[in-house]
Amino acid sequence: MNNHNPMSRADPDALSYAKRKREEKRAEAELIGIDADFIGHLVETFYVRIRDDALLGPIFAERISDWPSHLARMKAFWRSVLHNSGEFSGNPMLKHLAIPGLELRHFERWLQLFYETLGEIELHHSATELVGTRARMIADSLLTGIAMKRDGLTGGRAGKDLPYV
């Protein structure tokens, strides 16, 4: 049988372990209120802010014509990040590298709006810390990738000044 799916050849014990760890991560997140409904509300509320923002709104408006599809994709992304659901596939780095002129101020503003949204919908302080920390890690990673592509290794610490939740 010529099956190209690497998971079909994986050790059943490893698959079981991975599934158990995913379930544990999701359960831990849900204990502090980070369930699918929270993630959906976060994404919907956050992107209202993004669309209305003078700095970021035009960048998104230029690239996104189908908002319901984009929001569904962002919900899947955040469920993958916060629940380790594995349902998101894509390459956010490539998408962001294709946007000319992105720099620190854009990611600072993105985080500011994200943190404001978290503060507004906060259910549990631990949830805000966890989600905010993950958002900062993502912003740092994207900004650093963009800076390294543009400036080489000197861009390696581009996200060091990003705000924390």
N, C-alpha and C positions, 0 to 999 in steps of 0.2 A: 504494500500500500504506500503510495507516495503522497503523504499528507504534509503540506507546507506550514501547518500551524504548529509553532514551537511548543505551545501549551499541551498539544496532544502527546508530546514525547516527555513532558515533565513528570517528575516523580509525584505520584499521588499524595504522598505525605507532605511534600512541599506545597502542593496545591491546597491541601486541607489546612496547612499552617497559614498560608496566605489568606485564605478565606476567613479563617478564625480571627486573624489580626485585623482584617478589614472590618469585620463585625464588631470587634472590640473598640476600634477607633470610632466607629459610628455611634456605638452605645455610649462611649465616654462623652462625645460631643452632644448627643441628645440629652444626657443627664444635666447639662448646663444650658439647655434650651436651643442648641444648634441642630434643629431638625429641618426637614425639607421645607416646611412652611416658613420657618425663620429665614432660611437661605433665599427662598423665593421672594419674600418681603424685602429683604436686604437688597437684592439685585434690582427689584422694581423701584424701590425708593431711591437707591443710589443713582440709577440711570436717569431718573427725573432730574436730579441735581446736575448730572453731567450734561444733559441736553440743554439745560438752562444756563450753564456756565459760560461766561464770556471768553475764557481762554480755551477750555476743552470742548465746548459744544460744537464749534465750527469744525474741529478736527473729526469728531464723530459723525457729524452731519454729512461731511464730504465723503465718508466711506460706508455709511450704513443706510441702506434704503429700506430694509425689511427689519424693523425694530422687534416685532414679536419673535422672529427667528433668532435675532442676535440675543435677546433676553433669554430665550430658551437655552441657547448655547452657553451663555454666561452662568445660568443656573446649574447646568451640567458641569461646567468648569469648577464652580465653587463647591458643588457636592463632591466632586473628585478630590479637591483640595482638603475639604473639611471632614469628609466621611471616608476618604480613600476609596470611593465607589468605583473608580476605574472606568467610568462611563464617558469621559471626555477624551476625544482624540483631536489632535491639532497641534500646531506649533505657534504659540503666542509670540515667541521671539521673532520668527520670520515676519509675522504680521506687523510687529512694531518696528523692525528694521526697515520695513518698506515705507514708513511714514517719515518724510523729510523734516528735519528741524526739531525733533523731540529732544528735550534736554531736561536738566534737573528741575526747572520751574514747573514743567508739565507734570512730572511725577510727584512733586511736592503738592501741587494743587489737587491731583488725583487722590492722594492720601488724605489731604485735608477734608475733601468732600466725603471720602470713605469713612473717616473717623467721625465726622459730624453725623453721618447716617447711623453709624453704630451707636453713638451716644443717644440719638433720638429713639432708637428702637430697642435699646439695651434691655435684656431680660435678666442678665446675670453678669456681674463684673468679670468673672472668669471667661465668659463667652466673648465679651468685648476684647479682652486681652488676647485670647487665642486667635480670633478672627483678625484683629488688628495687626498682630504679629505676623500672621501669614500674609496679609496684604502688603505689609512693609517688605517682607522677604521677596515677594513677587515683584514689587516696584524696584527694589534694589537690583534684583537679577536682570530685569529688562533694561534698566538704565545702564547698568554695568556692561551688558552685552552690546548695547548701542554705542556706548563710549569706547569700548575696546575695538569695535569694528571701525569706528571713525578715527580713534587716536592710538590704536595699538595698546600695548601693555600699560601705558600711562593712564588709561581709562579704567583700570582694574579696581579702583576704589571709588568709582563715580557715585555710588549710592550712600557713601558714609555719612553725608549730612542730611539724609532724608529724615523727616520727623518720625517719632515713635508715638504709638497710641497712648 
